[in-house]
């Protein structure tokens, strides 16, 4: 199979779909790999590194889109990239389609087989290709929050860990999954007063054991969100429904009762955000203010630590990517967890949660994923 790796083009996005190490694995399995010129240079992967791994360096990304059997990326293809895709081509990347009707319609028009990292599962029902970036984003959320709490950055001037004689900042984390757990680790490490809200009692018990009582674990209700948001200096939105739009847990009304200069970090922004007032921002302009509350809603947070993120992501995506390259669409028939990653195939939506949100709006049919690849 001919694998194509274009350079990422989103604002301040320096990650790349394959590292030289991953390229070498594909080549060792008999595949050809094309990498865009200087695609990984910003994070220390040179053209020579890729050539030594067996890749061909291509100057024009149009050649990659025109020739490759499978496109491997990090972020969702942008509109002009979607227009270069063709029927029968495989796209293997993060997609986040539920809040993105434009991309969904363009992928349907292109007729590609679109496999989303964020909906591939494992035997435990977890999301192994989303987890590495969730770990990164969870940890970064506290760094970002602490930075924007600085008075010079518009925040309330509160130090997360406080000092002897001064109380620490109060951090509220909505969701106790991978993002929430990693955020809590960072916040606890900095000495903050941390509360986690979640609706899974088993998960709250696990978190209580993990942190040994160093965080408060609260069952999430409308009243709990209202009560704890009033007291918080920093709120991290860490709620995920796989493949679907994130629920709106923090409303405009909540902002009116929050502390002036407090910060909210919406890690769920890729799936539409879990704060009502959220809108995607970039690393170049990461924040905006509503009702004296600073919103940090960067849609590619892990891109800020692009080298770490790229290596971590490749560690997770490589086995599944090799399976697709080696077996073609049959790889999904052979692996129900990889099949869960199939979001679109030849103009049809193959992930139910996405169809529930966008199917009627775009006039697109739903098709069972296994039936789709066998059709």
N, C-alpha and C positions, 0 to 999 in steps of 0.2 A: 504494500500500500504506500502511496505517496502522501506524506504528512506535511502540512504547511503551517508555519508558525509566523504570523505577521507581528509587527511591532504594535504594542498597545497605544491607543491615541486619545484616551480620555484625559481630562485635565490632571496633570501631575500623576499620571499612572506610569510607573516605571517597571512593574512586574512583567514577566514574559511567560508564555505558555509552557515552554520546555527549557530546562537548564541543559548545559552541555552534558552533564551526567545522564540525564534522561534521554537525550538524543542518542547517546552511545548505546543505550539499552534497545531503542527502536532499531538502530542500525544492526545491532547484534542479532536481532530477530529477523533480519532480511528486508527491512523497510527502508525507503528513501525519505530523507527529511530535508525540507527547504526552510531556511530561516531568513527573515528580512535583515538586510544590512544594518548593523549596529542595533539590532533589536534588544539585546541585553546589555549593551555597553554601559548604560547609566548605573547598573548595579554590579559592574565588574566582570561581566561575561563578554569577552571580545569575539570578534569574527573569527580570529585564529582559534579560540577555544572551541567554537562550534565546528570549524573545519577539521580540527584534530579529532573531534568526536565523530566525524563522518558526515556532517551536514554540508549542504550546498548553500552558499550565501547568495541571496537574490536581492537586487537593488530595488526593484519595483514591486510593491505589495500586490499590484494587480495581477502579476504573474502567479503569485501564490494562490490567490483566490480563483484564478482561471484554471490552474493545473491540479491542485491538491485534491486528493480523494477525501481527506479529513483535515479540517482546520482545528487546531488546538490553540485556544486563547485563555485569557484570564477573565476579562470583563466581557459583557455582552457586546455583540457586534453593533457598531454604530450604523445609522441609517445608510450612509453611502457604502459601508462595508456589506450590509445586507443586500444592497442592490447588485453587488458583485457575486453573490452566492448563486449556486445553480442547483437544479433538481437532481436528487440522488446524492448530493454531497453531504458529508457528516460534519456537524459542528459540535465540538466538545468543549464546553466552557461554562462559566456562570451565566445564567440567563435572567432570572428574576422576572418572569413574564407577567405575573398577575397584575402588578401595577403599571404595566408598560404595553398598552394596546398598539402603539406605533410599531414597536419591534415585533410583536406577535403577528401583526398583519403582514409585515414585510417578510418575515420568515415563512409564513404560510404561502405568500406569493412566490417566494423563491423555490418552495417545494423541497426544502432540505430535511434531513433527519437531525433534529436538534436534541442533544443530550445535555442536561443541566447538572452541573456538579452538585447543586444544592438540594436535589431530590433523590440522588443515589443513596441507598440505604445499606445497612449491614444486618447481620443475623439478629442483632439485639434491637433493631428498629431505630438505631442512631443514624446520623448523617455523616459518614466518614470523610467526605470530600468538602463538606462545609465546616467541619470541626476545626481544622487548622486555622482557617481565617477567622472563625468565631473566637478561638483562643487569642489570636493576635488582637482582634478588635475589642474584646473584653478587657484585655490589659491596657490597650491604648485609651480606652474610654476614661479611665481614671487619670491617666497622664493628661489627656486633653481637658478634662474637667478641672483638674488642679491648676492647669495653665490659665484657663479662662476665668477662674475665680480670683486671679490676681487683680488688684485694684487698677493697675495700669492697663489691663486688658478689658476693663469694664465690669469686672466681677465685684463681689461684695468685700473682697480683701480678707478672706478667711483661709487660714492654712489648714490643710486636711488633717494633719496630725495634732494640731494645736501645739502648745508647749506647757511645761509645768505651771500650773496655776490658771491656764486658759483651756476651756473645753475644746475638744476636736470638732471638726466639721461633721455634719450628719449627712451620710450618703445613703440614698434609697435606690435599691436595684429592683426593677420590675422584671421578674423572671429568673428562675434558678437553674437554667440550663447551662450550656457550655459558656456562653458569653457572660451570664450572670455570675457563675462560679469564678471565672478568671478575673472579672472586675472586682469581686469581693476579695480575692486573694491580694490583689494590688492595693485595694483600699485599706484592708486590715494591716497589710505590711507597712503602710504609711501612717498607721495609727488612728484612722478615722473611726467614727461611730457608725457602724454599718447595719442596715436592715434590708433583708431580702423578702420580697413578696412573691408567692407562687401559689398555684391552685392544686398542686399535687402534694398531698400529705406525705406519701413515701419519699418524695424528693426533699421536702422540708426536713424530714428525719435524717436523710443522708447528709444534707448540708449542716445540720446541727452536729452530726458526728464528725464531719470533715473539719469544721472550724472549732469544735470543742467549746461551744458556748461563746465564742468571740464575736459572733454576729447574732442579731435577732432574726428569727425566722417566723414570719407572719403569714397566715393564710390570706390570700388575696381576695378582697371584696371591694365593692364600691366605697364602702365606708373606710376601709383600710387605706386605699389609695388617697382618699380625701384627707384623712388624718395625717398620714406620714408625709404627704407632699407638702403640707403647710410648714412642716418643721425642717424640710431638707434643704441643704446647701447645694447638693449635687444629686441629680436623678439620672440614672442610666436606664434606658429602655432596652430590654434584652428579651423581648417576647418573640417567639417564632411559631408559626403554623406552617409546616413544610409545604412549599409551593404556593401557598395562599397569601392573600393580603394580610398584613399584620392588623390585629384589633387595635382600636383607638382607646387607650387606657387613660391617658391624661388629656383633659379637655381644655378649651379656652377658659372656662370658668375656673379651673384649678389654678391657672396662672395668676389670676387676680388675687388669690389668697397666698401665693408663694412669696418668699423673701425677695426683696429687690436685690438684683445682682447675683441671684442664684443661677445655676447652670443646669441645663438638661442636655444629655447626649443620647441621641436616638440611633442606636446601633441597628435597629430594624428598618432603617430608611430604605435599604435595597428592596424591601418588600412593602414599600409604601409608608412605613413609619408607624410607630405605636403612640405618637402624640398627635393630637388633632391639628396642631399648628405647625407641624413639621413640613419642610420642603427640602429637596436635595440641595446640598451645598458641595463645594469643592475644597481641596487643600489650599487653593489660592485665596478663596474667600469662604472660610469654614463656618462662620457664624452670622446670625442675625438676631435682633432683639424684638421681642413682643412683650408688652406689659412688664418691662424691666427684667425680663427673664431671658438669659442668653441661651440661644438654641445652637447646638453643634450637631449638624446633620450631614456630615461628609459621607457620600455614597460609596466611596472606595477607601475606607479608613486604612486597611492593611497596606494599601499602596504607599502610605507614608513611611513604612519600614520595608521597602520593596524587596531587598535582598533576602532578609529573614523570611518574608511572606512567600516569595517565589520558591525557595528551597523547601519550606514546610508544605506548600501546596503540592509540589511535584512528588514529594514522598507519598502523598495520599492518592494523587490522580494517576500515577504511573501504572499500577497494576491493571486498573480498569481500562486505561487507554491502550495498553498493550493487548489486552483481550479483544478490544474492538479492532485494532489493526490486524491481529492474527486471524480473527474469526469473522470479521465483518458484522453484519446485523445479527448473525447467528449467536454472537456473544451475548446479546440480550435475551435471546430465547433460552440460552444455557444458564443464565444467571438472573433470577428474579430481582435481585437487589440492583443490578445494573439496569434492568428493565424499568425499574421505578424512576430512573433518570431520564427516560424518554418523554420529552414534553411535547414534541411536534414531529409529524412524519408526513411528508408529501401533502402539505396543505391542511392537515387535520390536527386538532389538539388531542393529545394522548395522555394528558394528566388532568384528572377530574377537577381538582381544585382550581386550576387555571380556567377550564371550560366554564365552571360555575360563575366565574367573575367576568369573563370576556366573551364567551361563546355567543351569546345572544347579541351583544353589542357589535361584534365583528361579523356575525353571520357565519361562523365557523363551526363545523361539525366536530363532535367528539367521537373518537374511535378507541376501542380497547387497545392498549399498547401491543400486546402479543398478537392480536388479530392484525394490527397495522403492519408489523414487520413481516408477518407471514402472508400478507396480501399480495 
